[in-house]
Amino acid sequence: MICGSAALVAAVDFGAALGGSATAENNEDVSIKATLAPWLSLPMNNADFFVSLGATANYKEEIQYVPELFRLEFEWRPAASFAVRAGRIPWLDTTHFTAKGNFDGADILYDFGSWRLGAAALYTGFLFKETAEINASPTDPIDYYVKLDYADFAGTYFAPRRVIAALYGEFPSLVLERGDLYAGVLAQFDLSDAEEAFHTQYLLLRYTHVYKRFDVTAAAALELENTEAGGFKAGYAFALEGGWHAQVPFFIKDRLSLGVRYASGEDPSTAAFYPVVREAQGIALKPVFSGIMVLRANYEARILPSLSAELGVRYFIRTDSISYIPDDITDDSYLIGAEIDTSILWVPFSDLSFSLSGGIFLPQTGEAFRSGAPVVWSLSIGAIFSF
């Protein structure tokens, strides 16, 4: 018994990550963030346990401290072909653009050898809303947009309440020898106090193929949106993504990528695509993936083993006139304009990294913004130290 306990203690691993960043955008005040996240890992015979929690100090006009459970994951592998994860776990949907991030719940995966099947049941209502970025429906309570207030912690801390149920499959070497198909269905149930609940269901597909120095990806989501107040109403929406990535034959390790994303907008035949998680599609200009199309070219280079850099160009196009309406935009054109972004990552040691990223949006490269609209820019620096 004593020997078993000693072996268990020896297997425990623990540490902490300290991260900080400073971001400036146009004429806004600089925002500063610092996060301390202690963690503990406990491997067992056929299971693993990991927990990380801590607090973030945010400064923008004033300092605010936010406690958060970042991850609490128990993984059990009763057989080589079967695994269960439960707790606060990272999860990614089949398309990679509908639901992604940390969720509370469970995920089950069974490996049949030539293909795999999985199921997940997830909940969002205990997550911190600013980290989770759960998409607020038009009928969500207005206090979702209110800053955290400790006098009303329950009303201002938590993300919108959603239950997510998903079934998915992975089918390697389907159609082509090095082509993989990922298919799934996902349902999102709105448990908010809104008078009109907003539920969504998705059919999700993704296909990847690798050939020599390049790989291609295609993904699609078909969505049904429905409400129940005042009678059943339904809307149909969709989103598409395509990407091409190639290793460039150069004297350094580098990679060239081209891609396109398209999310349907409001028109007589479709609704605006509504992902579960709000994900900004740019660095300086930050439209979410709804009623918008994004064309992208990207170049990444590993200059040194510890130093990498990235340069990208995006072009934004609206697919309707109501989903994305920032200041200074007009209704005359759907051509929003181009953004140039760059990032640098330096990892001098395995437990220390520094990053610099930024973007600049040029409204005059499109036609949707009024003449004389100002350039939009964002610059961020960060560091992470693990110990």
C-alpha positions as CSV (number, residue, x, y, z in Angstrom):
1,M,0.0,0.0,0.0
2,I,2.8,2.4,0.9
3,C,4.7,1.5,-2.3
4,G,1.6,2.1,-4.4
5,S,1.0,5.5,-2.8
6,A,4.7,6.5,-3.3
7,A,4.4,5.5,-7.0
8,L,1.3,7.6,-7.4
9,V,2.9,10.6,-5.8
10,A,5.9,10.2,-8.1
11,A,3.7,10.2,-11.1
12,V,2.1,13.5,-10.3
13,D,3.3,16.4,-12.4
14,F,2.5,20.0,-11.7
15,G,3.5,23.5,-12.6
16,A,2.1,26.9,-13.7
17,A,1.9,29.1,-16.8
18,L,2.2,32.9,-16.5
19,G,1.2,34.8,-19.6
20,G,0.8,38.4,-20.4
21,S,-0.2,40.6,-23.4
22,A,-0.8,44.2,-24.3
23,T,-3.0,45.2,-27.2
24,A,-3.6,48.6,-28.9
25,E,-6.3,49.3,-31.4
26,N,-6.7,52.6,-33.3
27,N,-7.3,55.4,-30.7
28,E,-8.6,53.0,-28.0
29,D,-6.8,52.8,-24.7
30,V,-4.2,50.1,-24.5
31,S,-5.6,46.9,-22.8
32,I,-3.3,44.7,-20.7
33,K,-3.9,41.2,-19.6
34,A,-2.0,38.9,-17.3
35,T,-3.0,35.3,-16.5
36,L,-1.6,32.9,-13.9
37,A,-2.7,29.3,-14.4
38,P,-1.4,26.6,-12.1
39,W,-1.9,23.1,-13.3
40,L,-1.7,19.5,-12.1
41,S,-1.4,16.3,-14.2
42,L,-2.0,12.8,-12.8
43,P,-1.4,9.8,-15.1
44,M,-2.9,6.4,-14.0
45,N,-2.9,2.9,-15.5
46,N,-5.6,3.4,-18.0
47,A,-6.6,7.0,-17.3
48,D,-5.3,10.6,-17.0
49,F,-6.4,13.5,-14.9
50,F,-5.5,17.2,-15.7
51,V,-6.7,20.4,-14.0
52,S,-5.8,24.0,-14.6
53,L,-7.4,27.0,-12.9
54,G,-6.3,30.5,-12.1
55,A,-7.1,34.1,-12.6
56,T,-6.7,36.8,-15.2
57,A,-6.0,40.5,-14.4
58,N,-7.4,42.8,-17.1
59,Y,-6.6,46.5,-17.4
60,K,-8.4,48.9,-19.5
61,E,-9.2,52.2,-17.7
62,E,-9.3,50.0,-14.5
63,I,-8.1,46.7,-13.2
64,Q,-10.4,43.8,-13.0
65,Y,-9.6,40.3,-11.7
66,V,-11.4,37.3,-13.3
67,P,-11.2,33.8,-11.8
68,E,-11.6,30.9,-14.2
69,L,-11.4,27.1,-14.4
70,F,-9.5,26.7,-17.6
71,R,-9.5,23.0,-17.9
72,L,-10.7,20.0,-15.8
73,E,-10.3,16.8,-17.8
74,F,-10.5,13.1,-16.9
75,E,-9.7,10.7,-19.7
76,W,-10.5,7.0,-19.3
77,R,-9.3,4.3,-21.7
78,P,-10.8,1.0,-20.6
79,A,-9.7,-0.6,-24.0
80,A,-7.2,0.4,-26.7
81,S,-10.2,1.2,-29.0
82,F,-12.4,3.1,-26.6
83,A,-11.8,6.4,-24.8
84,V,-14.0,8.7,-22.7
85,R,-13.2,12.3,-21.8
86,A,-15.3,14.2,-19.2
87,G,-15.1,17.5,-17.4
88,R,-14.1,20.9,-18.9
89,I,-12.6,19.6,-22.1
90,P,-11.3,21.1,-25.4
91,W,-13.6,20.1,-28.3
92,L,-13.7,20.9,-32.0
93,D,-16.5,20.2,-34.4
94,T,-16.1,18.5,-37.7
95,T,-15.9,21.6,-39.8
96,H,-13.6,23.5,-37.4
97,F,-15.7,26.7,-37.7
98,T,-19.0,25.9,-36.0
99,A,-18.1,25.0,-32.4
100,K,-14.6,25.1,-30.9
101,G,-13.1,25.8,-27.5
102,N,-13.5,24.5,-24.0
103,F,-16.9,23.0,-23.0
104,D,-18.3,21.2,-19.9
105,G,-19.5,17.7,-20.7
106,A,-18.3,14.4,-22.1
107,D,-16.9,13.1,-25.3
108,I,-16.8,9.4,-26.3
109,L,-14.7,7.9,-29.1
110,Y,-14.6,4.3,-30.4
111,D,-12.0,3.2,-32.8
112,F,-13.2,0.4,-35.2
113,G,-9.8,0.2,-36.9
114,S,-10.6,1.4,-40.3
115,W,-12.9,4.2,-39.1
116,R,-13.9,5.9,-35.8
117,L,-17.2,7.1,-34.3
118,G,-17.7,9.6,-31.5
119,A,-20.4,11.3,-29.5
120,A,-20.4,14.4,-27.3
121,A,-22.8,16.1,-24.9
122,L,-21.6,19.6,-23.9
123,Y,-22.9,22.6,-21.9
124,T,-21.8,26.3,-22.1
125,G,-23.6,27.9,-19.1
126,F,-20.8,27.6,-16.6
127,L,-18.1,29.1,-18.9
128,F,-16.8,32.7,-18.6
129,K,-18.5,34.5,-21.4
130,E,-15.5,36.5,-22.7
131,T,-13.4,33.4,-23.0
132,A,-16.0,31.1,-24.4
133,E,-17.3,33.6,-27.0
134,I,-20.6,31.7,-27.3
135,N,-22.7,33.3,-30.1
136,A,-25.4,35.3,-28.4
137,S,-28.7,34.9,-30.3
138,P,-30.9,37.9,-31.1
139,T,-33.1,37.1,-28.1
140,D,-30.4,36.5,-25.5
141,P,-30.6,38.7,-22.3
142,I,-29.0,42.0,-22.9
143,D,-26.7,41.6,-19.9
144,Y,-24.6,39.2,-22.0
145,Y,-22.8,42.3,-23.2
146,V,-22.4,43.9,-19.8
147,K,-18.9,43.7,-18.2
148,L,-18.3,41.4,-15.2
149,D,-19.8,42.9,-12.1
150,Y,-19.1,41.1,-8.8
151,A,-22.3,42.7,-7.3
152,D,-24.2,40.6,-9.9
153,F,-21.7,37.8,-10.5
154,A,-24.2,35.2,-11.7
155,G,-25.8,37.6,-14.1
156,T,-22.6,39.0,-15.7
157,Y,-20.0,36.2,-15.6
158,F,-21.5,33.2,-17.4
159,A,-21.9,32.5,-21.1
160,P,-25.3,32.0,-22.7
161,R,-26.8,28.7,-21.7
162,R,-26.6,26.2,-24.5
163,V,-26.6,22.4,-24.7
164,I,-24.7,20.9,-27.6
165,A,-25.2,17.3,-28.7
166,A,-23.1,15.8,-31.5
167,L,-22.4,12.6,-33.3
168,Y,-19.4,12.4,-35.6
169,G,-17.3,9.9,-37.6
170,E,-13.8,9.8,-39.0
171,F,-13.2,7.8,-42.1
172,P,-9.5,7.6,-43.1
173,S,-8.4,6.8,-46.7
174,L,-11.9,7.2,-48.1
175,V,-12.1,7.8,-51.9
176,L,-8.4,8.5,-52.1
177,E,-5.6,6.6,-50.2
178,R,-4.5,9.8,-48.4
179,G,-7.9,11.4,-48.2
180,D,-9.9,11.5,-45.0
181,L,-13.6,12.2,-44.6
182,Y,-15.1,13.7,-41.4
183,A,-18.8,13.8,-41.0
184,G,-21.2,14.7,-38.2
185,V,-24.4,16.1,-37.0
186,L,-24.7,18.7,-34.2
187,A,-27.7,20.2,-32.4
188,Q,-27.6,23.4,-30.2
189,F,-30.4,23.9,-27.8
190,D,-31.1,27.3,-26.3
191,L,-31.8,27.2,-22.6
192,S,-31.7,31.0,-22.0
193,D,-34.5,32.9,-20.4
194,A,-35.4,34.5,-23.7
195,E,-39.1,34.5,-24.7
196,E,-38.2,33.0,-28.0
197,A,-35.7,30.2,-27.8
198,F,-33.3,30.0,-30.8
199,H,-32.3,26.4,-31.6
200,T,-30.0,25.3,-34.4
201,Q,-29.1,22.0,-36.1
202,Y,-26.1,21.3,-38.4
203,L,-25.0,18.7,-40.9
204,L,-21.2,18.9,-41.0
205,L,-18.7,17.6,-43.5
206,R,-14.9,18.0,-44.0
207,Y,-12.5,16.3,-46.4
208,T,-8.7,16.5,-46.4
209,H,-6.2,15.1,-48.9
210,V,-2.4,15.1,-48.8
211,Y,-0.3,14.7,-51.9
212,K,3.5,15.1,-51.8
213,R,4.2,18.7,-50.8
214,F,0.7,20.0,-50.6
215,D,-2.7,19.3,-49.0
216,V,-6.2,20.5,-49.7
217,T,-9.2,20.8,-47.4
218,A,-12.9,21.3,-48.1
219,A,-15.6,21.7,-45.5
220,A,-19.3,22.5,-45.5
221,A,-22.1,23.1,-42.9
222,L,-25.8,23.0,-43.6
223,E,-27.8,24.6,-40.8
224,L,-31.4,24.7,-39.8
225,E,-32.5,27.6,-37.5
226,N,-35.8,27.4,-35.6
227,T,-37.8,29.1,-32.9
228,E,-40.9,28.0,-31.1
229,A,-42.5,31.2,-29.7
230,G,-45.7,32.1,-31.6
231,G,-45.5,29.0,-33.7
232,F,-42.7,27.0,-35.3
233,K,-40.5,29.0,-37.7
234,A,-37.5,27.6,-39.6
235,G,-34.6,29.0,-41.6
236,Y,-32.0,27.4,-43.7
237,A,-28.3,28.5,-43.8
238,F,-25.0,27.2,-44.9
239,A,-21.2,27.8,-44.8
240,L,-18.3,26.6,-46.9
241,E,-14.6,26.5,-46.6
242,G,-11.8,25.5,-49.0
243,G,-8.0,25.6,-48.5
244,W,-4.8,24.7,-50.3
245,H,-1.5,24.5,-48.4
246,A,1.9,23.8,-49.9
247,Q,5.5,23.3,-48.6
248,V,7.6,25.8,-50.6
249,P,10.9,24.3,-51.8
250,F,13.2,26.9,-50.3
251,F,16.3,26.9,-48.1
252,I,14.1,27.4,-45.0
253,K,11.0,25.6,-43.8
254,D,8.1,27.6,-45.2
255,R,4.5,27.1,-46.2
256,L,2.1,28.9,-48.5
257,S,-1.6,28.8,-48.0
258,L,-4.7,29.9,-50.0
259,G,-8.2,29.8,-48.6
260,V,-11.8,30.9,-48.8
261,R,-14.6,30.9,-46.4
262,Y,-18.3,31.7,-47.2
263,A,-21.2,32.1,-44.8
264,S,-24.7,32.6,-46.1
265,G,-26.5,35.8,-45.3
266,E,-30.1,36.9,-45.0
267,D,-32.0,36.8,-48.3
268,P,-35.3,35.5,-49.6
269,S,-34.0,31.9,-49.8
270,T,-31.5,31.6,-46.9
271,A,-30.9,32.8,-43.4
272,A,-27.5,34.1,-42.1
273,F,-25.2,31.3,-41.0
274,Y,-25.1,31.1,-37.2
275,P,-22.1,29.3,-35.6
276,V,-22.2,28.2,-32.0
277,V,-19.0,30.1,-31.2
278,R,-18.2,33.6,-32.3
279,E,-14.8,33.6,-34.0
280,A,-13.3,36.8,-35.4
281,Q,-12.3,36.5,-39.1
282,G,-9.7,39.2,-39.0
283,I,-7.0,40.8,-36.7
284,A,-7.8,44.5,-37.2
285,L,-11.3,44.1,-38.7
286,K,-13.2,41.5,-36.7
287,P,-16.4,40.4,-38.4
288,V,-17.8,37.0,-37.1
289,F,-18.5,34.2,-39.5
290,S,-22.0,35.1,-40.5
291,G,-23.1,36.8,-43.7
292,I,-19.6,37.2,-44.9
293,M,-17.0,35.8,-47.3
294,V,-13.2,35.9,-46.6
295,L,-10.5,35.3,-49.2
296,R,-7.0,34.6,-47.7
297,A,-3.4,34.2,-48.7
298,N,-0.8,33.3,-46.1
299,Y,2.9,32.7,-46.0
300,E,4.7,31.1,-43.0
301,A,8.4,30.7,-42.6
302,R,10.6,29.0,-39.9
303,I,13.6,31.4,-40.0
304,L,15.4,29.7,-37.2
305,P,14.5,26.6,-35.1
306,S,13.3,29.1,-32.4
307,L,11.9,31.9,-34.7
308,S,9.0,31.8,-37.1
309,A,7.1,34.5,-38.9
310,E,3.8,34.8,-40.8
311,L,2.4,37.3,-43.3
312,G,-1.1,37.2,-44.6
313,V,-3.7,39.1,-46.7
314,R,-7.4,38.8,-46.3
315,Y,-10.2,40.3,-48.4
316,F,-13.7,40.6,-46.9
317,I,-17.0,40.5,-48.8
318,R,-20.5,40.8,-47.3
319,T,-23.0,38.2,-48.4
320,D,-25.9,40.3,-47.2
321,S,-26.5,43.9,-46.1
322,I,-27.6,43.4,-42.5
323,S,-25.4,40.8,-40.8
324,Y,-22.3,43.0,-40.6
325,I,-22.9,46.8,-40.3
326,P,-19.9,48.5,-38.6
327,D,-19.6,52.3,-38.3
328,D,-18.8,54.1,-41.6
329,I,-20.2,51.4,-43.8
330,T,-22.8,52.1,-46.5
331,D,-25.3,49.9,-48.3
332,D,-23.9,50.6,-51.7
333,S,-21.5,47.7,-52.1
334,Y,-20.7,44.3,-50.5
335,L,-17.0,44.7,-51.1
336,I,-15.6,45.5,-47.7
337,G,-11.8,45.7,-48.3
338,A,-8.4,44.1,-47.6
339,E,-6.5,43.5,-44.4
340,I,-2.8,42.8,-44.0
341,D,-1.6,40.9,-40.9
342,T,1.6,39.6,-39.6
343,S,2.9,37.7,-36.6
344,I,6.3,36.7,-35.1
345,L,6.9,33.9,-32.6
346,W,10.2,33.5,-30.8
347,V,10.7,30.5,-28.5
348,P,14.2,30.8,-27.1
349,F,13.5,28.0,-24.5
350,S,10.9,25.3,-24.4
351,D,9.2,27.0,-21.4
352,L,9.5,30.6,-22.6
353,S,7.9,32.3,-25.7
354,F,7.4,35.8,-27.0
355,S,4.9,36.9,-29.7
356,L,4.1,39.9,-31.7
357,S,1.1,40.2,-34.0
358,G,-0.8,42.9,-35.8
359,G,-3.1,43.8,-38.6
360,I,-4.1,46.8,-40.6
361,F,-7.4,47.1,-42.5
362,L,-7.6,49.4,-45.5
363,P,-11.2,50.5,-46.1
364,Q,-10.4,52.2,-49.4
365,T,-9.5,48.9,-51.0
366,G,-13.2,48.1,-51.0
367,E,-16.4,50.1,-51.8
368,A,-18.6,49.4,-48.7
369,F,-17.1,52.1,-46.4
370,R,-17.7,55.7,-46.9
371,S,-15.0,57.8,-48.5
372,G,-12.5,59.0,-45.9
373,A,-13.2,56.1,-43.5
374,P,-10.2,55.7,-41.2
375,V,-7.7,52.8,-41.4
376,V,-8.4,50.2,-38.7
377,W,-5.3,48.6,-37.0
378,S,-4.5,46.4,-34.1
379,L,-1.1,45.5,-32.5
380,S,-0.5,43.0,-29.7
381,I,2.6,41.7,-27.9
382,G,2.7,38.8,-25.5
383,A,4.8,36.4,-23.5
384,I,4.3,33.0,-21.8
385,F,6.5,31.5,-19.1
386,S,5.9,28.0,-17.9
387,F,7.4,26.7,-14.7
